[in-house]
Amino acid sequence: MPSHALTIDLEDWHQMLSRRLTGKYSEPSQATVVATHRLLDILDEANIRGTFFVVGMLAERFPELVREVHHRGHEIASHSYTHRPIFTLSPEEFRSDLRRSLDQLANLTGSPIRGFRAPEFSVGALGHWCFDILAELGVAYDSSVFPIAGLRYGIANAPTKPFQITTKSGALWEFPLATWKWHGRPIPLAGGTYYRFLPQSTMRRAVRDLGATSGAVFYFHPYEFQEGVLRLQDVDLATRLSFAYLKYRVLHNFRTPRILRILKPLLAQLEFRPLRETCAALQNGRAI
């Protein structure tokens, strides 16, 4: 049966939104721990092992959570240390951030970290210098490329199936995010946002078609499985009344329970395995 990848960006909604609104990082919230445990139970029930791309700041605050994810059989990979988009960093800043993340997560899990995903899919081009640094520091695969022409991210000419990127430090595998052709145009299908907005009939057709081939990469966040309404607690009144905060609060709470309703049948229909295993299979010339 063709295999796919279920990936989780293990970051804290409250911390990331606080930085976006105020320019400052807040402490990661306990809500992320609760939501992640709920998601782990869902994956246990479906007997699925995935890949968790972990933000270093969250791992620093909740190391036992990272160990729990690893203990339950999921792969731990890097989502950077500070979750800053790559286009805001110099090559040396990126190298330092990545090295710190890889060392930290390897110490928590007891094994080398093989995978990386850029914050906000902020790669921008297949020839980006970040791939040289990833290979230089021993990363075997990346999953940052969204093969669409998006407003915030995406590389329109990128392949839609796993492919290799050659760098001066060696080759690494790229696992692009899942898309589906509809009337000849690629539709993003990978993340929770699309599960909230796309018609359910479209999702069923897409999953049926994807199930016939290998290599589709899906991604979600713990906050998309949090029970109750997402809201910031430790911000001033002016921030709470700002248009930006109201926009994100509406966006991230709109139809969120629908994600799990659509995801559960997908978990039952498709076969998933961690990206590290898929990467090893490709490196050894085996089919995925």
C-alpha positions as CSV (number, residue, x, y, z in Angstrom):
1,M,0.0,0.0,0.0
2,P,1.4,3.5,-0.9
3,S,2.7,5.4,2.2
4,H,2.3,9.0,3.1
5,A,3.5,11.3,6.0
6,L,1.5,12.9,8.7
7,T,3.5,15.7,10.2
8,I,3.0,18.0,13.1
9,D,4.5,21.5,13.6
10,L,4.9,21.4,17.4
11,E,4.7,25.1,18.2
12,D,2.6,27.2,20.6
13,W,-0.1,29.3,19.0
14,H,-0.1,31.7,21.9
15,Q,3.6,32.3,21.8
16,M,3.7,32.7,18.0
17,L,0.7,35.0,17.9
18,S,2.0,37.1,20.7
19,R,5.3,37.7,18.8
20,R,3.4,38.5,15.7
21,L,1.3,41.1,17.5
22,T,3.8,42.6,19.9
23,G,7.2,41.8,18.5
24,K,8.1,39.9,21.7
25,Y,8.1,36.2,22.6
26,S,5.9,35.1,25.5
27,E,6.4,31.9,27.4
28,P,5.0,28.8,25.7
29,S,1.6,27.9,27.2
30,Q,0.4,24.8,29.0
31,A,-2.5,24.7,26.5
32,T,0.0,23.3,23.9
33,V,0.9,20.4,26.2
34,V,-2.8,19.5,26.6
35,A,-3.6,19.8,22.9
36,T,-0.5,17.7,22.0
37,H,-1.5,14.9,24.4
38,R,-5.0,14.9,22.8
39,L,-3.4,14.6,19.4
40,L,-1.1,11.8,20.5
41,D,-4.1,9.9,21.8
42,I,-5.8,10.3,18.5
43,L,-2.7,9.0,16.6
44,D,-2.4,6.1,19.1
45,E,-6.0,5.1,18.5
46,A,-5.4,5.1,14.7
47,N,-2.0,3.3,15.2
48,I,-0.2,6.0,13.2
49,R,3.4,7.2,13.7
50,G,4.2,10.7,12.4
51,T,6.9,13.3,12.3
52,F,6.9,16.2,14.8
53,F,8.8,19.3,13.7
54,V,9.6,20.8,17.1
55,V,10.3,24.5,17.8
56,G,13.3,24.7,20.2
57,M,11.8,27.4,22.5
58,L,8.9,25.1,23.2
59,A,11.2,22.1,23.7
60,E,13.2,24.2,26.2
61,R,10.1,25.0,28.2
62,F,8.5,21.5,27.9
63,P,11.3,18.9,27.4
64,E,9.2,16.1,28.9
65,L,6.6,16.7,26.2
66,V,9.2,16.2,23.5
67,R,10.3,13.0,25.2
68,E,6.7,11.8,25.4
69,V,6.2,12.3,21.7
70,H,9.4,10.4,21.0
71,H,8.5,7.7,23.5
72,R,5.2,7.1,21.7
73,G,7.1,6.2,18.6
74,H,7.0,9.4,16.6
75,E,10.0,11.0,14.9
76,I,11.4,14.3,16.3
77,A,12.6,16.7,13.7
78,S,13.6,20.4,13.8
79,H,11.3,23.4,13.2
80,S,14.1,25.8,14.1
81,Y,14.9,27.1,17.5
82,T,13.3,30.5,17.4
83,H,10.7,30.0,14.7
84,R,11.9,33.0,12.8
85,P,11.3,33.0,9.0
86,I,14.5,32.3,7.1
87,F,14.2,35.5,5.0
88,T,14.7,37.4,8.3
89,L,18.0,35.7,9.0
90,S,21.5,35.9,7.6
91,P,23.2,32.6,6.7
92,E,25.3,32.6,9.8
93,E,22.2,33.4,12.0
94,F,20.4,30.5,10.4
95,R,23.3,28.2,10.9
96,S,23.5,29.1,14.6
97,D,19.8,28.7,15.1
98,L,19.7,25.3,13.3
99,R,22.7,23.9,15.1
100,R,21.2,24.9,18.5
101,S,17.9,23.2,17.6
102,L,19.6,20.0,16.3
103,D,21.8,19.7,19.3
104,Q,19.0,20.3,21.7
105,L,16.6,17.8,20.2
106,A,19.3,15.1,19.8
107,N,20.0,15.5,23.5
108,L,16.4,15.0,24.4
109,T,15.8,12.0,22.2
110,G,19.2,10.4,22.3
111,S,19.5,10.1,18.5
112,P,20.6,12.4,15.6
113,I,17.9,14.7,14.1
114,R,17.5,14.1,10.4
115,G,14.7,16.4,9.3
116,F,13.9,20.1,9.1
117,R,10.9,22.3,8.2
118,A,11.3,26.1,7.8
119,P,9.1,28.3,9.9
120,E,6.2,29.5,7.7
121,F,7.6,27.5,4.8
122,S,9.9,30.5,4.3
123,V,12.3,28.9,1.8
124,G,11.3,30.9,-1.3
125,A,13.4,29.1,-4.0
126,L,14.8,25.7,-4.8
127,G,18.3,27.2,-5.0
128,H,18.1,28.8,-1.6
129,W,21.3,28.9,0.5
130,C,19.6,27.3,3.4
131,F,19.8,23.9,1.7
132,D,23.6,24.1,1.7
133,I,23.6,24.7,5.5
134,L,21.1,21.9,6.1
135,A,23.3,19.4,4.3
136,E,26.4,20.8,6.0
137,L,24.9,20.2,9.4
138,G,23.9,16.6,8.6
139,V,20.2,17.1,7.8
140,A,19.1,14.3,5.5
141,Y,15.7,15.8,4.4
142,D,13.7,18.9,4.3
143,S,9.9,19.4,4.1
144,S,9.5,23.2,3.6
145,V,8.5,23.4,0.0
146,F,4.8,24.1,-0.8
147,P,4.5,23.6,-4.6
148,I,1.9,26.4,-5.1
149,A,1.8,30.0,-6.0
150,G,0.7,31.2,-2.6
151,L,0.4,34.7,-1.2
152,R,2.4,34.0,1.9
153,Y,4.6,31.1,0.8
154,G,5.0,28.6,-2.0
155,I,7.3,27.8,-5.0
156,A,5.1,27.4,-8.0
157,N,7.5,25.5,-10.2
158,A,8.5,22.9,-7.5
159,P,7.9,19.2,-8.1
160,T,4.9,17.8,-6.2
161,K,6.6,14.5,-5.4
162,P,9.7,13.8,-3.3
163,F,12.9,14.9,-5.0
164,Q,16.5,15.5,-4.3
165,I,18.3,18.8,-3.9
166,T,22.0,18.9,-4.7
167,T,24.2,21.1,-2.5
168,K,27.9,21.6,-2.1
169,S,27.8,19.5,1.0
170,G,25.9,16.7,-0.6
171,A,22.3,15.9,-1.6
172,L,19.2,15.9,0.6
173,W,15.7,14.8,0.0
174,E,12.8,17.3,-0.2
175,F,9.3,16.2,0.8
176,P,6.9,18.9,-0.6
177,L,3.5,19.5,1.0
178,A,0.5,17.7,-0.5
179,T,-1.4,19.3,-3.4
180,W,-4.1,17.9,-5.6
181,K,-4.9,18.8,-9.2
182,W,-8.4,20.2,-9.8
183,H,-9.2,21.3,-13.3
184,G,-5.5,21.3,-14.0
185,R,-4.6,23.6,-11.1
186,P,-2.8,22.5,-7.9
187,I,-4.9,22.9,-4.8
188,P,-3.1,22.9,-1.4
189,L,-4.3,20.0,0.6
190,A,-1.8,19.6,3.3
191,G,-2.7,21.7,6.3
192,G,-5.6,22.2,8.7
193,T,-6.6,25.5,7.2
194,Y,-7.7,23.7,4.0
195,Y,-9.7,21.2,6.0
196,R,-11.7,24.0,7.4
197,F,-12.5,25.8,4.1
198,L,-12.5,23.2,1.3
199,P,-15.8,21.4,0.6
200,Q,-16.0,17.9,2.2
201,S,-16.8,16.3,-1.2
202,T,-13.6,17.8,-2.6
203,M,-11.6,16.5,0.3
204,R,-13.0,13.0,-0.2
205,R,-12.1,13.0,-3.9
206,A,-8.6,14.3,-3.2
207,V,-7.9,11.7,-0.6
208,R,-9.2,9.0,-2.9
209,D,-6.8,10.1,-5.6
210,L,-3.8,10.6,-3.3
211,G,-4.4,7.1,-1.9
212,A,-3.4,5.7,-5.2
213,T,0.1,7.2,-5.2
214,S,2.9,7.6,-2.6
215,G,4.6,10.5,-0.9
216,A,1.8,13.0,0.1
217,V,2.8,15.1,3.1
218,F,0.1,16.5,5.4
219,Y,0.7,18.9,8.3
220,F,-1.2,20.1,11.3
221,H,-0.6,22.0,14.6
222,P,-1.6,20.9,18.1
223,Y,-3.8,24.0,18.6
224,E,-6.0,22.7,15.8
225,F,-7.0,19.9,18.2
226,Q,-7.4,22.1,21.2
227,E,-10.9,21.9,22.8
228,G,-12.5,25.3,23.3
229,V,-11.8,28.7,21.9
230,L,-8.3,29.9,21.2
231,R,-7.5,33.3,22.8
232,L,-4.5,35.1,24.2
233,Q,-4.4,35.7,27.9
234,D,-1.4,37.9,28.7
235,V,-1.8,40.8,26.4
236,D,-3.1,44.3,27.1
237,L,-6.5,45.6,26.2
238,A,-5.3,47.6,23.1
239,T,-3.8,44.4,21.6
240,R,-7.0,42.4,22.3
241,L,-9.0,45.1,20.5
242,S,-6.6,45.4,17.6
243,F,-7.8,44.4,14.1
244,A,-4.8,42.0,13.8
245,Y,-5.7,40.1,16.9
246,L,-9.4,39.9,16.0
247,K,-8.5,38.7,12.5
248,Y,-6.3,35.8,13.8
249,R,-8.7,34.9,16.5
250,V,-11.5,34.6,14.0
251,L,-9.3,32.8,11.4
252,H,-7.9,30.2,13.8
253,N,-11.2,29.4,15.6
254,F,-13.4,29.3,12.5
255,R,-14.7,25.7,11.9
256,T,-11.7,24.2,13.7
257,P,-13.6,21.1,15.0
258,R,-14.2,20.2,11.3
259,I,-10.5,19.4,10.9
260,L,-10.7,16.3,13.2
261,R,-14.0,15.2,11.6
262,I,-12.4,15.1,8.2
263,L,-9.0,13.9,9.4
264,K,-10.3,10.7,11.1
265,P,-11.5,9.0,7.9
266,L,-8.2,10.0,6.2
267,L,-6.3,8.3,9.0
268,A,-8.3,5.1,8.4
269,Q,-7.9,5.2,4.6
270,L,-4.2,6.0,4.1
271,E,-1.0,4.5,5.4
272,F,1.4,6.8,7.1
273,R,5.0,6.5,8.4
274,P,7.6,9.0,9.7
275,L,9.5,10.9,7.1
276,R,12.8,9.6,8.4
277,E,11.8,6.1,7.3
278,T,10.6,7.3,3.9
279,C,13.9,9.1,3.5
280,A,15.9,6.0,4.4
281,A,13.9,4.0,1.9
282,L,14.7,6.5,-0.9
283,Q,18.4,6.6,0.0
284,N,18.5,2.8,-0.3
285,G,16.7,2.8,-3.6
286,R,13.5,1.2,-2.2
287,A,10.0,2.2,-3.3
288,I,7.9,4.3,-0.9
